[in-house]
């Protein structure tokens, strides 16, 4: 286990387990945790050794959002410049999560509120415990319901009506409904949550490294594609590139020889 005190990183083969580690504060985002997350996701951008990331949190809650105590007094001498800097600094975490080449599997227990909800939404896959609950807490503290990418991610996951309900009201969505509307992929008991995330990571690792990365690219690009022609153009280019890699040749040879492929990442 390595990393800063507020963010722990454990390497298991080609997978990294990243743990928010402020359990006494419900893993709320204070300046130290924000900077640790920024540094971590930035470091992944050109990291070919880590192929999948499992994001989780210590304690009884995933993340209670912004740590209001940790960022000073918001009520005295408000500064647009300072607020915009902080807003963009934290939001950059979510953008880097979506643009990093590694799939991100998020394991959510307890509350994921405000910025914690946005962290979970920015992942590629979400598993949750039965006690999970998410809400757009921003709108209940005098701000807007859309923050840190929530108004982008949420409608694409659950549709406009459910997203509007949640973002306009600040209501919590519980695990069972979240599963029903597609916000999470599965509900898992707390003691099996990490194993479930690692099992999915193992299945992802069956893919060739470049194939895995380009599939995440295609998913991110095609969610905003103008139509099927644009979406298939991206897929066509991806498949043509991958068909000319050494790993594709190895996959074919391994299939014919009835053995597991040995990936080279090229």
N, C-alpha and C positions, 0 to 999 in steps of 0.2 A: 504494500500500500504506500502510495506516495502522494504528493500534492500539498497544498496549503492546509492549514488547520480547518478552514471553512469549506474546503472542497477536496475530497479524497479521491484518488485515482488508483485503481487496481488493474493490472494487466493480466489477462488470462489468454495466452496464445495470441490470436489475432483480434481479440475482443478487449475493449477497455470498459470497466465498470466505474462510472463517475457518480460520486455520492455527495449530495448537498449535506453539509455537516454542521448545521446550527440547530440541533433538535430542541434546545431549550427555548429558542425563539421561533419554533415551528418553521425553521429554514427560510425565514423572511429575508428578502434581498436587501442587505446593507452594502455599503461601499466595498468592503473587503470581498464579499461573495460575488458581487458584480464584476469586480476586477479579475477575480480568479476565474470566473466563467468566461470572460472575454479572452483572457490569455489562453485558456484551454481550447476553446473553439477556434481561435486564430491559429493555434499550433497544429490543428488537424487539417487545415486547408491543403497542405502539400505533403501530408503524412501517408505514405504508401504501406506502412507496416500495420497500422490499425485499420481493420476492415469494417468493424461494426462497433457501435457505442451503445452501452446500456446505461441510461440515466435514471438514478433513483435518489431517495432521500432517507436520512436517518430519522428515527423517532416516529411519532404518531401522525405526522402530517407531511405531505409532500412539500408544499411551500405556501405560506400564508400571504404571499404578495410582497409589496414594498414594506420595508421596515421603517415606518414613519419616525421612530425614535432615532434611527441611525443616520438620518439625512438632515438633521437640524430642525429648526422651527419654521414650518411652512407659513405660519400665520403672520410673521413679522417681516417687513420689507421684502415682499415678493419680487423676484427678478425674472423677467421673461427670458433673458439670456441664460441665466443659470438653470432655469427649468427646462429650456430647450436642450441645453447641453446634457443634462441628466437623462431626459427623455430619449434622446438619440443614442446615448451611451448604453442604456439598458436595452433599447430596442435592437441594437446591433447584435446582441446575443442571439435573438430569435432569427435574425436574417442569416447569421453565420451557421446556425443549426440547420437551416434549410439548404444552404449552399455548400456545406461541407460534403465531400464525396461519400462519407460513410453513412449508412442508414443508422438512424437513432431510434432505439426502442426505449420508451419511457414507462417506468413503473410507478404508478400513483397510488398512494395510500392516504386515507383521511382527506384533509382539505387541500384543494389546489385553487387558491383564490387570487383574483387580480392578476398580478404578474406571474404567479404560480400557474394559473390557468394558461396564460400565454406560453409559458415554458413548455407545458404539456402539449399544447396545440402545435407548437413548432416542431415537435418530434414527428417521425414518420409512422410510428406505430405506438399505440398506448394500451397497456394492460393495467387493470385497476383492481383493488381490493373491494369487498362488498361495502365497506364504509366510505368509499370515495365520494366526494362531493366537490363540484366545481362551481364557481360563479364569477361573473364579471364585477368584482367588488368596486371597481373604479367609479361606477355611476352612483354609488351610495356614499361617496365621500366628496361630492360636489364636482366630479369630473364627468367625462363622457364614458359610455359603456365600451367604446372601441379603443383599445390601447394595446401597444406592443404586438400588433399584428392580429389581435382577436377578431376584428371586423373583416379581416381578409381570410383567415383560416376557418373560422367557425361556419360561415355560410357554405363554404365548399365542402365541409364535413357533414353538416346536418341539414342543409337547406335554409332558405331565407326565413321561413316562418319560425322555426325553432330558434335560429340564431337571433332573430329580432326579439323574440320573447325573452331570451336570456340576457341579451345586451341592453335592452331597454328597461328591464326590471331589476337586474342584479339578482334574480332568483338563483338558488342552487339547483343544479341538476345532479341527481343521485346516480349510483352505478348502474342500476337496472335499466333506467330510462336511457342513460348514456350508451349502453350496449344496444338497446333497441333502435336508437336513431343513428348509430354508426359513429359516435364520438370516440368510443373505445372498441378494441377488438375482442376483449374477453374479460371476464371477472374471475379473479384467482384469489384463493385464500392467502392471507399474509405470509404464512410460512412457506408457501410454494411460489411466491411472486418472483423472486430472483431466478429460481430454476426455470420458470416459464419463459422469462426473458432470455436466459442463456440458451434454452432449447430452440427458440426462434432464431437467435443469433447463429447457432450451429447449422440450422437449415439454410440460412443465408450464406454461410461460408461454403456450402456445396457449390455455389456459383463461382465462376471465374472472377478474379478481382476486377478486371475492367468491365465485365458484364454486369456485375453488381453496381458499380459506380455509375455506369451509363444508364442503367435502369432507373436509378434514383433521379438522374438528370432528366430522363424522359418523363417521369411522373411529374416532376416540378414544372417542366416546360409545358406539358400538354394539358395541365389543369387550366391554363389560360389560353390554350390554342384557339384560333378563330374558327376552326371547324375540323372535320375529319381529315381533309386533305393536308392541312398543316400538321396535324398530329401524326399522320402516317408518314409524312416527309421526314419528320424527326426520327421515327422508328426505322424507316428505310436506311437512312444514313448511319444510324447506330448499328443495325444488323450488318450492313456492308463492311463497316470498319471492323466489327468484331469477327466477322467471317475470315478476315485476313490476319488474325492474331495467331501467335504460337499456341495460345491456350485453346483456341478452337480446334486446331489440329490435334492437340493432346486429348481433348474431350472425345473426338471421334475415334482416335486410336484406343483410348481407354474403354469406350463403349464396345468396340469390336473385340477387344481382348478381355472383356468382362472383368475389369479392374477399376479401382478408383483413380481419377485423374490426379496428376501432380501439377499444380498450378505454378506458373512462372511469373504471372503478372505482366505478360507482354504478348 
